[in-house]
C-alpha cells in the first residue's frame, strides 16, 4: 500500500512538471519526514528545480502545491522549511486499501495444507542482507503455493536458547559487567541512539575475539547455555530480554518487506514444555535412535540413516540420555 501510493504520487508530480514546466526529471526523490506529524512523504524536488528554473525553492514548492490539485489517496500537501513539500495521506482511504490487501482470495475446500518455515534468524543481532535474501526467497515460495491454491501456514523458528544468544549474554555479564537492569535500560535507550540489535551485533563480535584470546573463556559459553536452558536465573532472564528485543526488530524489518508469519515457535518453549522428552521416547520406541555401546560414538544415542543398521544397539540404556552438542551454526 505504501509503495503503491508513493508510485501514484511520483506519476502525478511527473505529469505536473511536464505540463507546467516542460521538464522531465530522471528520478523523483521521495523521502520520509523526520516525524509522522509532518506527513508520510517528503519531496525535496524544489531544490533541484531551482537550479533549472532559476527560482527560489520555496516559491517553486508553493507553485507545485497550488497546481497539483487533488491526488487520489492523499489529503493535502504542505510547504515546509526552505522548500520541502510534505504529503499527508488520506487516512480513511489508506485504511481501506490496507483492508483490501489483507483479504486473501478464498482457499478451495479440501485444499492441501502446507507448512513453510523460513527466515529463522538467530536473535542475537540485526538482520543482514543474507537473512533478507533467504526471507524473500521463502516468502516468494509461500506466495507461489498460495497462488497454486494451497492452504499455507508460515513458520519462523526462533532459536532463542542457542550459542549465539549465549555469547551475547557472556558479553553483557563478563565484558561489559552489566546486570539485568542495565540491559533493560539499554534496550529502550541504547547509547548514541544506535538500535539495540546493532549494539548486540558489535558485542557479539567482541565476544568472539575474546574467546580467541583465551580458550578458557569458552567455558563461560557452555555455562551460559546450561543456565539459559535451565531458566530461573539472571543469565536466562538477560537472554530472554535480548532475544525478545531483537525478534521485534527483525519483525519490523520483515514488515517493511511485506513478509508475515503465522507462527513464531521459540526453542525455549520446546525446552520448558518438555516436548523433547516426549519426542526422544517416541524415537527410541520406533527404532529411529539406537544406543551405541562401542566405537567412536560409544555412550551416545545415534539417529540411523535410512536403510542403515547399527553395529551394536540397545533400545534402552539405564542412566543414559541423548548426546547433546553445541549448535554453532550461524544463520
N, C-alpha and C positions, 0 to 999 in steps of 0.2 A: 504493500500500500504506500509506504513512504517513498520508495523508488518510483512508483507509478506517478505519484503527484509531482515528484521532482522532474520527471520527464515531461509531464504536462506543462509545468512552469517553464522549462527550457524551450519547448516548442513555441509557447505563446510569446516569450520575450524575443526569440529569434525572428519570429514573424513581424513583431512590432519594430525591431531595429531595421529590418529590411524595408518595411513600409515607410517608416518615419525618417530614417537617416540614410537609406540605401546602403546599409552596411551589413556584412556577414562576418561575425567573429568566428574564428576556427574552433573556439571552445568557450563555452559559457561556464564560469566557475560559480558553483553554489555551495556555500558553507553553512555551518550551524552557528547561530548566535551563541554568545557565552552563557546566556540564560534563556530558558524556555519562555520567561516572561516577556522577552523581546520578540518572540515569534519562533517558528520552526525552521525557517530558512533565512539565510543572509546572502545578499548578492553584492559583490564589490565591483560589478562591471562598470559603474560610472567612472571609476578611476582610470580604467583602460580607455574608455570612450573619450575622456577629457583630452587625452593626447591627440586623438584623431580629429576631434571636432573643435578643439581649442575653446572649450567652455569649462567653467568650474564644475568639479564632480557633483557638488550638492545641487547645482542648478540642473544638471542632467538627470540626477536622481529624481528631482521633482517633476521633470518633464515625463520621465518614464512612468512614474506612479500615476500621474494625471492621465496619460494616454493609454495605459494598459486596459483599463475598464475591468469588467468582471471576468475573473478566471475561474473555471469550474474547480471546486474543491477548496477554494481559498476565500477567506472572509475579507481581508484587506491587506494593503501594502503601505508601509510607512517609511519615511526617510529618516535616517539616523546618522548622527555624527557628521563627518565631513562629506558624506555622500553614499553611505551604505543604504541598501534597500532591504528592509526586513519584511518577510512574508508570513502572515498568520493563516493557519488552516481554519476552514470551517469545521469546527469540532463535530457537529451533528453529521455532516456528510462523511467525514473521516471515520466516525464510529460505524456508520452504515457500510462503508467499504470494508472495514475490518470484519464486520459480521458476515458479509458475503464471502470473504476469503476463508473464514473459519468453517464454513459449511461445506463439508466434503460430499462428493457425489455418493448416492446410496450404494451400499455394497450388496451384491446379489445374494439372495437367500442360499445358504449352503456353500458359500464361497470358502475356499481353503484358507485356513488361518496360518499366518507365517509370523515368526518372531525374528526380528533382525536386531543384532547387537552391534553398535558401532560407537565410536569416539573413545570412551574408556581411558581418559587421560588420568595419569597419577595426580592426585590433588595435593601437589607439593610446590607448584609453580604455575606461572601463566601459560596459556596455550600458545604454542608456536606454529609456524607455517606448516610443518609436517602434520601436526594434530589437525589443523584446519583442512588440509588436503584429505586426510582419512575421513573426517566428519562429512565433508562434501561428497566424497565417494559413497559413504554409507547412506546419506540422505538421498542421493540420486537413485541408489538401488531401491530404497523404500518407495520413492515416487513411481519408479517403473513398475514395481509389484502392484501398487495400488491402481495404477493405470490399467494393469492387466486384470483387474477385478479381484485381487486377493484382499483378505482382511489382514492388515499388517499392524502389529504392535512393535514399538521401538524401545529397545532397552539400552541404557548407558550404564555399564557395570562400573562401580566406583571401588577401587582398591584403596580404601582409606586406612588399612592396617599394615600396609606393605613397608618395605625397607625405605622407599623414598620419603614417606611421611616420617618414619622413624629418624631418618637422617636430619630432617629439619627440626624435629624435637631435640635431638642432640645439639644442634646448633644453638637453639634458644637457651637450653639449660646449661651447656658447658662452654660455648664460645662467647655468648652474649650475657650469660648469667641472669637470665630473665625468668620471672615467675609467671604463673598462670595469669595473674592480674596484669602484669606488664604486657603480655601477649594480647590480652583483651583490649588494652589501650591502643596497641599498635594496629590492630585490625580496623579500628574506627578512625585513628589519627596517625597514619604512617608518616615517618619523617619526610619533609620536603614534598608532601602531597603525592608521594610515589605510591601507586597501587600496591596493596598488600601482597598480591601474587607475584609481583616483580621483586618485592623485598625478599620474599621467601626463595625466589629463584637465585638471587645473589648469595643468600645464606647457604643454600644447598650446595652451590659451587665451592664456597669456602670450606664447608664440612668435608667435601670430597678431597680437597687439598690437605686438610688437617689429618685425614686418615693416611694419606700418602706420607706425611711427615713422620708418623709413628703408628705402626700397625697395631700397637696395643690399644689405640683409640677405638679400633673396630669392636672391641669387647663391649663398648657402650652402645653400639648399634644393636648388638644381639640383646642386651639388657632392655633397650627401649622397645624392641619388637615384643619381647615377653611381657613387658609392662602394658603396652598398648593392647595386646590380645587379652590379657587378664582383666583389664579395666579396674575402675575404682581407685585410681591413683593420679597424681599430678601429671606424669607423662602422658597417660591416656587422655586426661582432660585437655591438655595442650594439643595433643594430636587431633582430637575432635574439633577444637576451635579452629585449628589450621585448615583441616580438610573441608569443613563446612564453609569457611570463608572463601576458600579458593574454588570450591564447587560452584558457589554463587557467581563468582567472577567468570568461570567457564560457561555457565548457562547464559550469562549476559552476552558473552561473545557469540555464542551459537544463536541466540535470539536475533542478533543483528544480521545473521546469515539466513534467518528463516528456518533454522533447524530446531525441531522439537522432539521430545521424548515422552513415552507413556510411562516408563518405569525407570527408577534410579536405585536399583538394589545396591546396597553397600556391604562390603565384606565384613564389617563389624557386626552387622545384623545376623549374617550367616553364622559367625562365630558364637555370638551371645545367645542365639536361639538354638544352638547345638544341632544345626542342620547337618554338619559334617559327621557328627557321631552316628546319626541315622544312616547317612549315605555310606559311611565306612562299613557298617554292619551289613547293609544290603549288598555291597560289592563283594564282601567276603562270602556271603551266603550264595551268591550267584556265580562264584568262581572267577570273578573278574580280577581279584587280587589273590596273591599267594604269599606265604611267609617263607623267605629264603633262609635256609639253615647252613649254607656253606657258600664259598666263593666271595667275590668282591662285594656282593650285596647281602652278606650274612647279617642276620638280625633285622632286616628291613622287610616291610610289606611291598611287594612289587606288582605293578599292573602288567598283565600279559598282553602281548601283541596278538592280533587276530591270527589264529592258526598255530600259535606257538604253544609249547608245553614246558612247564617248569622242570628244571633239572631235579630239584628236590622241593617238595611243597608240603605245607601243613596248614590246613584251613584255620586252625586255632593255635595260638601261641600265648600261653599264660604270661601276663605281665608285659606283653609287647603291644606297641601301638604303631600306627603308620609312621614311616620315616618322614621327618619334617626337614625341609630345606628352605633356604632364604631365596625368595624370588627377587633376583637382581635385575630383572628385565626393565628397561627404561622405555616408556612409551614415547 
